Amino acid sequence: MFWLESAIELDQHVGLSQREIHEALRLVEEHRDDIRNAWNTHFSG
């Protein structure tokens, strides 16, 4: 799970290698705005 507010931070993980964590972080950073917009759209109203 990643936190997206302020700075992107890894909250927790289960069974991921350092390589997998790094790749996940890269993808989250690359798609940060899309993820945030989807989250806000889904949970608004």
N, CA, C and O atoms as CSV, one atom per row, in Angstrom:
chain,resi,resn,atom,element,x,y,z
A,1,MET,N,N,0.847,-1.163,0.000
A,1,MET,CA,C,0.000,0.000,0.000
A,1,MET,C,C,0.894,1.227,0.000
A,1,MET,O,O,1.890,1.283,0.721
A,2,PHE,N,N,0.530,2.211,-0.815
A,2,PHE,CA,C,1.284,3.452,-0.881
A,2,PHE,C,C,0.411,4.618,-0.450
A,2,PHE,O,O,-0.779,4.654,-0.762
A,3,TRP,N,N,0.995,5.566,0.262
A,3,TRP,CA,C,0.350,6.842,0.556
A,3,TRP,C,C,0.715,7.789,-0.565
A,3,TRP,O,O,1.866,7.807,-1.001
A,4,LEU,N,N,-0.239,8.583,-1.048
A,4,LEU,CA,C,-0.006,9.479,-2.173
A,4,LEU,C,C,0.051,10.940,-1.770
A,4,LEU,O,O,0.473,11.773,-2.572
A,5,GLU,N,N,-0.350,11.276,-0.579
A,5,GLU,CA,C,-0.367,12.667,-0.151
A,5,GLU,C,C,1.003,13.085,0.368
A,5,GLU,O,O,1.744,12.282,0.935
A,6,SER,N,N,1.316,14.332,0.165
A,6,SER,CA,C,2.620,14.919,0.491
A,6,SER,C,C,3.695,14.234,-0.346
A,6,SER,O,O,4.016,14.694,-1.442
A,7,ALA,N,N,4.246,13.150,0.160
A,7,ALA,CA,C,5.242,12.375,-0.584
A,7,ALA,C,C,4.732,10.952,-0.713
A,7,ALA,O,O,3.999,10.472,0.152
A,8,ILE,N,N,5.109,10.283,-1.776
A,8,ILE,CA,C,4.719,8.893,-1.946
A,8,ILE,C,C,5.542,8.043,-0.994
A,8,ILE,O,O,6.772,8.085,-1.016
A,9,GLU,N,N,4.859,7.271,-0.155
A,9,GLU,CA,C,5.545,6.439,0.823
A,9,GLU,C,C,4.927,5.057,0.844
A,9,GLU,O,O,3.711,4.908,0.724
A,10,LEU,N,N,5.764,4.055,0.995
A,10,LEU,CA,C,5.296,2.692,1.152
A,10,LEU,C,C,4.836,2.505,2.584
A,10,LEU,O,O,5.606,2.722,3.520
A,11,ASP,N,N,3.587,2.104,2.762
A,11,ASP,CA,C,3.042,1.888,4.099
A,11,ASP,C,C,3.344,0.471,4.573
A,11,ASP,O,O,3.818,0.274,5.692
A,12,GLN,N,N,3.070,-0.506,3.730
A,12,GLN,CA,C,3.333,-1.890,4.101
A,12,GLN,C,C,3.403,-2.747,2.848
A,12,GLN,O,O,2.910,-2.360,1.789
A,13,HIS,N,N,4.011,-3.898,2.977
A,13,HIS,CA,C,4.037,-4.862,1.888
A,13,HIS,C,C,4.184,-6.253,2.479
A,13,HIS,O,O,4.687,-6.436,3.588
A,14,VAL,N,N,3.735,-7.215,1.710
A,14,VAL,CA,C,3.842,-8.603,2.153
A,14,VAL,C,C,4.445,-9.412,1.010
A,14,VAL,O,O,3.839,-9.551,-0.052
A,15,GLY,N,N,5.621,-9.933,1.234
A,15,GLY,CA,C,6.219,-10.858,0.294
A,15,GLY,C,C,6.801,-10.271,-0.973
A,15,GLY,O,O,7.075,-11.013,-1.916
A,16,LEU,N,N,6.999,-8.971,-1.028
A,16,LEU,CA,C,7.586,-8.364,-2.220
A,16,LEU,C,C,9.103,-8.241,-2.055
A,16,LEU,O,O,9.601,-7.932,-0.972
A,17,SER,N,N,9.811,-8.485,-3.134
A,17,SER,CA,C,11.259,-8.295,-3.114
A,17,SER,C,C,11.559,-6.799,-3.246
A,17,SER,O,O,10.684,-6.012,-3.608
A,18,GLN,N,N,12.793,-6.420,-2.951
A,18,GLN,CA,C,13.193,-5.016,-3.110
A,18,GLN,C,C,12.997,-4.567,-4.561
A,18,GLN,O,O,12.593,-3.431,-4.808
A,19,ARG,N,N,13.278,-5.438,-5.502
A,19,ARG,CA,C,13.096,-5.117,-6.925
A,19,ARG,C,C,11.618,-4.849,-7.231
A,19,ARG,O,O,11.300,-3.901,-7.948
A,20,GLU,N,N,10.726,-5.666,-6.700
A,20,GLU,CA,C,9.293,-5.479,-6.921
A,20,GLU,C,C,8.792,-4.196,-6.264
A,20,GLU,O,O,7.967,-3.482,-6.834
A,21,ILE,N,N,9.288,-3.907,-5.074
A,21,ILE,CA,C,8.917,-2.661,-4.389
A,21,ILE,C,C,9.366,-1.460,-5.206
A,21,ILE,O,O,8.607,-0.507,-5.380
A,22,HIS,N,N,10.588,-1.499,-5.706
A,22,HIS,CA,C,11.112,-0.399,-6.510
A,22,HIS,C,C,10.265,-0.200,-7.773
A,22,HIS,O,O,9.957,0.935,-8.138
A,23,GLU,N,N,9.893,-1.283,-8.431
A,23,GLU,CA,C,9.078,-1.197,-9.641
A,23,GLU,C,C,7.691,-0.650,-9.334
A,23,GLU,O,O,7.166,0.170,-10.087
A,24,ALA,N,N,7.093,-1.099,-8.232
A,24,ALA,CA,C,5.784,-0.595,-7.829
A,24,ALA,C,C,5.853,0.897,-7.528
A,24,ALA,O,O,4.972,1.653,-7.937
A,25,LEU,N,N,6.879,1.320,-6.826
A,25,LEU,CA,C,7.051,2.743,-6.519
A,25,LEU,C,C,7.204,3.557,-7.795
A,25,LEU,O,O,6.630,4.640,-7.907
A,26,ARG,N,N,7.965,3.055,-8.754
A,26,ARG,CA,C,8.142,3.753,-10.020
A,26,ARG,C,C,6.803,3.917,-10.734
A,26,ARG,O,O,6.511,4.986,-11.270
A,27,LEU,N,N,5.992,2.864,-10.744
A,27,LEU,CA,C,4.689,2.923,-11.406
A,27,LEU,C,C,3.737,3.891,-10.700
A,27,LEU,O,O,3.015,4.647,-11.350
A,28,VAL,N,N,3.741,3.861,-9.365
A,28,VAL,CA,C,2.886,4.780,-8.610
A,28,VAL,C,C,3.295,6.222,-8.882
A,28,VAL,O,O,2.437,7.079,-9.094
A,29,GLU,N,N,4.596,6.500,-8.880
A,29,GLU,CA,C,5.069,7.859,-9.167
A,29,GLU,C,C,4.671,8.286,-10.577
A,29,GLU,O,O,4.252,9.423,-10.791
A,30,GLU,N,N,4.802,7.383,-11.527
A,30,GLU,CA,C,4.484,7.685,-12.924
A,30,GLU,C,C,2.996,7.980,-13.118
A,30,GLU,O,O,2.631,8.798,-13.962
A,31,HIS,N,N,2.148,7.324,-12.348
A,31,HIS,CA,C,0.693,7.441,-12.527
A,31,HIS,C,C,0.002,8.117,-11.340
A,31,HIS,O,O,-1.203,7.956,-11.147
A,32,ARG,N,N,0.745,8.853,-10.566
A,32,ARG,CA,C,0.226,9.475,-9.345
A,32,ARG,C,C,-1.053,10.267,-9.577
A,32,ARG,O,O,-2.030,10.081,-8.852
A,33,ASP,N,N,-1.066,11.144,-10.569
A,33,ASP,CA,C,-2.247,11.979,-10.817
A,33,ASP,C,C,-3.447,11.146,-11.250
A,33,ASP,O,O,-4.568,11.409,-10.816
A,34,ASP,N,N,-3.228,10.150,-12.094
A,34,ASP,CA,C,-4.318,9.275,-12.531
A,34,ASP,C,C,-4.904,8.506,-11.348
A,34,ASP,O,O,-6.123,8.374,-11.234
A,35,ILE,N,N,-4.045,8.005,-10.478
A,35,ILE,CA,C,-4.505,7.256,-9.304
A,35,ILE,C,C,-5.307,8.172,-8.389
A,35,ILE,O,O,-6.385,7.799,-7.927
A,36,ARG,N,N,-4.792,9.354,-8.128
A,36,ARG,CA,C,-5.482,10.306,-7.236
A,36,ARG,C,C,-6.831,10.708,-7.823
A,36,ARG,O,O,-7.826,10.767,-7.101
A,37,ASN,N,N,-6.874,10.985,-9.127
A,37,ASN,CA,C,-8.134,11.375,-9.769
A,37,ASN,C,C,-9.156,10.236,-9.711
A,37,ASN,O,O,-10.332,10.476,-9.437
A,38,ALA,N,N,-8.721,9.012,-9.964
A,38,ALA,CA,C,-9.627,7.860,-9.899
A,38,ALA,C,C,-10.156,7.676,-8.474
A,38,ALA,O,O,-11.340,7.396,-8.282
A,39,TRP,N,N,-9.287,7.831,-7.484
A,39,TRP,CA,C,-9.681,7.707,-6.081
A,39,TRP,C,C,-10.748,8.759,-5.735
A,39,TRP,O,O,-11.786,8.440,-5.155
A,40,ASN,N,N,-10.471,10.011,-6.100
A,40,ASN,CA,C,-11.400,11.093,-5.794
A,40,ASN,C,C,-12.741,10.916,-6.503
A,40,ASN,O,O,-13.793,11.185,-5.923
A,41,THR,N,N,-12.702,10.466,-7.749
A,41,THR,CA,C,-13.930,10.218,-8.497
A,41,THR,C,C,-14.749,9.104,-7.851
A,41,THR,O,O,-15.965,9.220,-7.698
A,42,HIS,N,N,-14.078,8.046,-7.482
A,42,HIS,CA,C,-14.765,6.887,-6.891
A,42,HIS,C,C,-15.398,7.222,-5.546
A,42,HIS,O,O,-16.511,6.781,-5.260
A,43,PHE,N,N,-14.700,8.000,-4.714
A,43,PHE,CA,C,-15.177,8.248,-3.366
A,43,PHE,C,C,-15.883,9.585,-3.186
A,43,PHE,O,O,-16.238,9.939,-2.062
A,44,SER,N,N,-16.093,10.330,-4.253
A,44,SER,CA,C,-16.821,11.598,-4.099
A,44,SER,C,C,-18.325,11.328,-4.058
A,44,SER,O,O,-18.846,10.487,-4.791
A,45,GLY,N,N,-18.996,12.057,-3.193
A,45,GLY,CA,C,-20.445,12.000,-3.131
A,45,GLY,C,C,-20.964,10.780,-2.556
A,45,GLY,O,O,-22.180,10.616,-2.451
